[in-house]
Amino acid sequence: MKSIRPLLTICCALLLLSSCGGRQLTIVSYNVGAFHKPGFNTIGSCANTLASFRPDVIALQEVDSCTHRCGQQDQLRAFTDSMQFGGCHYTPAFPFDGGGYGIGLTWKKATQPKAVHSILLPKMDGSEVRALSVVDFGRYVVASTHLDHISEAARLAQVDSITRWTKAHYGDTDIPVILCGDFNDTPDSPTLTAVKESWQRLSPIVHTYSADEPSATIDYIFIYKNGAESRVHATTKPYEIDHPENISDHLPLIVQIDIR
């Protein structure tokens, strides 16, 4: 009997999660630097790297759409195809180099979205217009964002805008809302202090920038504090990825969570 107890324990845990309407999700957040390194496109190498983690949803930042520098390629669609995923949603923050520059999400084929949203965030005295890209999968929501890199006032205004939008749409629900992105600020900053008022951090505090010499924590994954039940099942240290500096100047975040 002893030999089957671990198996029975695992089966019971899975049945309990299923009976409670739960699901385990693997979420990736990655600033991919426009999939561009001098002389080559990194879409294929990025897809090969992330595929081994079997993600359900990938939130991307710094993605080009049909710009001259990327050979007028629809980068998010090309990456989605390389991952053999089923769908994607792109949100351009502003026109750039004959196309668009922004953020997006892509998800595996078995997942079907209920709704998608693209929200422009206040620029204030920041460097560029920023945005929020949202995909509502019905039982859960995943969003991608990229905050301003030069102005704290702009980042604070952008956090406020994201939180107000989320509260208006999901504040009275217990639907898990997962926010991923490059926040361009450190854990002890006013920006992250403002985020943590309404959002709970799911990702570990690890250095995500730069990829070749990681020394700063500026990328995060959060869940909105609306009563949604969740538990971090596992995280992957980005340093375990081979030669990430050949893909982007950032490291990816990979988190497995159990949600109700």
VMD Tcl script that draws the C-alpha trace (Angstrom):
set ca {
  {0.00 0.00 0.00}
  {2.85 2.40 0.73}
  {3.93 2.42 -2.89}
  {0.62 3.81 -4.17}
  {0.03 6.44 -1.47}
  {2.02 9.18 -3.21}
  {0.05 8.53 -6.41}
  {-3.25 8.61 -4.51}
  {-2.21 11.88 -2.84}
  {-1.43 13.47 -6.20}
  {-4.71 12.21 -7.70}
  {-6.71 13.53 -4.75}
  {-5.01 16.91 -5.00}
  {-5.80 17.13 -8.72}
  {-9.41 16.08 -8.13}
  {-9.77 18.68 -5.38}
  {-8.38 21.41 -7.64}
  {-10.72 20.33 -10.45}
  {-13.79 20.08 -8.21}
  {-13.17 23.58 -6.92}
  {-13.07 24.96 -10.45}
  {-9.32 25.41 -10.20}
  {-6.64 25.45 -12.86}
  {-2.88 25.57 -12.99}
  {-1.46 28.18 -15.36}
  {2.07 28.81 -16.56}
  {2.50 32.51 -17.31}
  {5.54 34.11 -18.96}
  {6.39 37.81 -19.02}
  {9.19 38.86 -21.35}
  {10.55 42.13 -22.71}
  {11.88 40.78 -26.00}
  {13.59 43.96 -27.24}
  {11.75 43.89 -30.58}
  {13.17 40.39 -31.23}
  {16.18 42.22 -32.61}
  {19.87 41.67 -32.18}
  {22.38 43.20 -34.59}
  {22.34 41.06 -37.69}
  {19.62 38.57 -36.81}
  {16.01 38.06 -35.76}
  {15.49 36.30 -32.39}
  {11.89 35.09 -32.80}
  {12.90 31.48 -33.47}
  {15.42 31.28 -30.63}
  {12.95 32.89 -28.23}
  {10.23 30.41 -29.16}
  {12.62 27.47 -28.78}
  {13.67 28.70 -25.35}
  {10.16 29.25 -23.99}
  {8.54 26.16 -25.52}
  {10.26 23.89 -23.00}
  {8.38 25.60 -20.17}
  {5.01 24.78 -21.79}
  {3.43 28.18 -21.09}
  {-0.30 28.79 -21.32}
  {-0.02 32.55 -21.91}
  {2.98 34.72 -22.79}
  {2.92 38.48 -22.17}
  {5.42 40.36 -24.34}
  {6.80 43.88 -24.26}
  {8.72 45.85 -26.91}
  {7.17 44.20 -29.94}
  {7.32 45.68 -33.45}
  {4.52 45.40 -35.96}
  {5.44 45.80 -39.63}
  {8.28 48.28 -38.98}
  {11.15 48.76 -41.39}
  {13.71 47.67 -38.80}
  {12.03 44.25 -38.53}
  {11.56 43.85 -42.27}
  {7.86 44.81 -42.03}
  {7.18 41.58 -40.16}
  {4.17 41.11 -37.89}
  {6.37 40.01 -35.00}
  {3.65 38.87 -32.62}
  {1.97 36.73 -35.27}
  {5.34 35.27 -36.34}
  {6.19 34.45 -32.73}
  {2.73 32.93 -32.18}
  {3.26 30.70 -35.20}
  {6.75 29.71 -34.01}
  {5.28 28.70 -30.64}
  {2.49 26.81 -32.47}
  {0.03 28.79 -30.37}
  {-3.56 29.48 -31.28}
  {-4.03 33.23 -30.98}
  {-2.56 36.59 -30.11}
  {-3.57 40.15 -29.29}
  {-1.37 43.13 -30.16}
  {-1.63 46.64 -28.71}
  {0.44 49.33 -30.44}
  {1.50 52.09 -28.07}
  {2.48 54.47 -30.87}
  {3.41 54.52 -34.59}
  {7.06 53.72 -35.23}
  {9.32 53.32 -38.29}
  {6.52 52.69 -40.77}
  {4.56 50.40 -38.43}
  {3.80 50.12 -34.74}
  {5.64 49.58 -31.46}
  {3.91 48.10 -28.46}
  {3.00 45.07 -26.38}
  {0.90 41.95 -26.70}
  {-0.10 38.50 -25.55}
  {-0.18 35.08 -27.14}
  {-1.77 31.85 -25.90}
  {-1.86 28.16 -26.67}
  {-4.41 26.66 -29.04}
  {-6.63 25.07 -26.38}
  {-7.35 28.52 -24.89}
  {-10.08 30.73 -26.30}
  {-10.47 34.40 -25.30}
  {-13.78 35.91 -24.30}
  {-12.71 39.50 -24.99}
  {-9.62 41.60 -25.72}
  {-8.86 45.21 -24.77}
  {-6.25 47.80 -25.73}
  {-5.85 50.78 -23.39}
  {-3.50 53.72 -23.90}
  {-1.90 55.03 -20.72}
  {-1.10 58.67 -19.87}
  {2.23 59.92 -21.22}
  {2.61 62.84 -18.78}
  {6.25 64.00 -18.95}
  {7.45 60.57 -19.99}
  {9.38 59.54 -23.05}
  {6.61 57.81 -25.02}
  {2.98 56.80 -24.93}
  {2.54 53.51 -23.07}
  {-0.27 50.96 -23.17}
  {-2.05 48.06 -21.50}
  {-2.96 44.95 -23.51}
  {-5.64 42.73 -21.93}
  {-7.07 39.32 -22.81}
  {-10.11 38.04 -20.91}
  {-10.29 34.24 -21.02}
  {-13.49 34.10 -19.01}
  {-12.17 32.24 -15.97}
  {-9.10 34.46 -15.74}
  {-7.56 37.57 -17.32}
  {-3.96 38.27 -18.36}
  {-2.57 41.72 -19.15}
  {0.74 43.02 -20.47}
  {2.21 46.48 -19.92}
  {5.44 48.44 -20.23}
  {5.82 51.57 -18.10}
  {7.83 54.68 -18.95}
  {11.58 54.46 -18.43}
  {12.51 58.09 -17.63}
  {9.72 59.63 -15.54}
  {8.53 58.47 -12.12}
  {5.50 60.78 -12.40}
  {4.53 59.09 -15.67}
  {4.94 55.61 -14.16}
  {2.76 56.55 -11.18}
  {0.07 57.93 -13.48}
  {0.24 54.80 -15.63}
  {-0.09 52.53 -12.58}
  {-3.10 54.54 -11.43}
  {-4.70 54.25 -14.87}
  {-4.14 50.47 -15.00}
  {-5.58 49.98 -11.52}
  {-8.63 52.18 -12.15}
  {-9.41 50.36 -15.39}
  {-9.04 46.97 -13.71}
  {-11.21 48.00 -10.76}
  {-13.94 49.27 -13.10}
  {-14.03 45.98 -15.03}
  {-13.14 43.34 -12.43}
  {-13.26 44.98 -9.02}
  {-16.65 43.48 -8.17}
  {-15.69 39.99 -9.36}
  {-13.45 37.21 -8.07}
  {-11.95 36.61 -11.51}
  {-8.14 36.41 -11.29}
  {-6.51 39.31 -13.16}
  {-2.80 38.74 -13.80}
  {-0.67 41.76 -14.72}
  {2.71 41.17 -16.38}
  {5.29 43.58 -17.59}
  {8.37 45.71 -17.57}
  {7.70 48.31 -14.87}
  {11.07 50.05 -15.28}
  {11.46 50.45 -11.53}
  {12.84 48.60 -8.53}
  {10.91 46.81 -5.74}
  {11.49 49.60 -3.20}
  {10.48 52.45 -5.55}
  {7.39 54.67 -5.26}
  {6.13 53.04 -8.47}
  {6.12 49.56 -6.97}
  {4.77 50.86 -3.66}
  {1.78 52.21 -5.60}
  {1.37 48.93 -7.49}
  {1.35 46.87 -4.30}
  {-1.56 48.84 -2.87}
  {-3.90 47.01 -5.27}
  {-1.80 44.17 -6.66}
  {-0.09 41.17 -5.07}
  {3.27 40.12 -6.46}
  {3.44 36.56 -7.83}
  {6.92 36.58 -9.35}
  {10.07 36.30 -7.24}
  {12.38 39.24 -6.65}
  {15.09 38.39 -9.16}
  {17.31 40.54 -11.35}
  {15.82 40.65 -14.83}
  {18.00 43.35 -16.43}
  {20.36 43.21 -18.15}
  {20.46 39.71 -19.60}
  {24.24 39.54 -19.86}
  {24.92 41.06 -16.40}
  {21.68 40.94 -14.35}
  {21.75 43.66 -11.70}
  {18.25 45.20 -11.54}
  {14.74 43.90 -10.78}
  {12.31 45.75 -13.05}
  {10.06 43.00 -14.49}
  {7.15 41.57 -12.47}
  {3.98 39.48 -12.48}
  {1.11 40.54 -10.19}
  {-2.46 39.50 -9.43}
  {-5.20 42.02 -8.67}
  {-6.52 42.10 -5.11}
  {-10.21 41.54 -5.82}
  {-10.69 38.42 -3.73}
  {-9.54 35.99 -6.41}
  {-7.94 32.88 -4.93}
  {-4.50 31.94 -6.20}
  {-1.34 30.19 -5.10}
  {2.12 30.24 -6.62}
  {2.88 26.65 -7.55}
  {6.42 27.15 -8.87}
  {8.74 29.72 -10.39}
  {11.65 29.32 -12.78}
  {14.84 31.24 -12.23}
  {15.59 33.09 -15.45}
  {19.29 32.37 -14.99}
  {18.56 28.72 -15.79}
  {18.03 29.67 -19.44}
  {21.03 29.15 -21.71}
  {22.47 32.31 -23.25}
  {19.44 34.62 -22.74}
  {21.61 37.56 -23.80}
  {21.31 36.21 -27.36}
  {17.54 36.83 -27.30}
  {16.97 40.13 -25.48}
  {18.51 42.58 -23.03}
  {15.95 41.37 -20.43}
  {15.39 38.00 -18.79}
  {11.97 36.33 -18.83}
  {9.79 35.64 -15.80}
  {8.07 32.24 -15.65}
  {5.49 31.55 -12.95}
  {3.15 28.59 -12.39}
  {0.05 29.46 -10.38}
  {-3.03 27.65 -9.17}
  {-6.19 29.72 -9.55}
  {-9.81 29.24 -8.58}
}
mol new
graphics top color blue
foreach p $ca { graphics top sphere $p radius 0.5 }
foreach p [lrange $ca 0 end-1] q [lrange $ca 1 end] { graphics top cylinder $p $q radius 0.2 }
display resetview
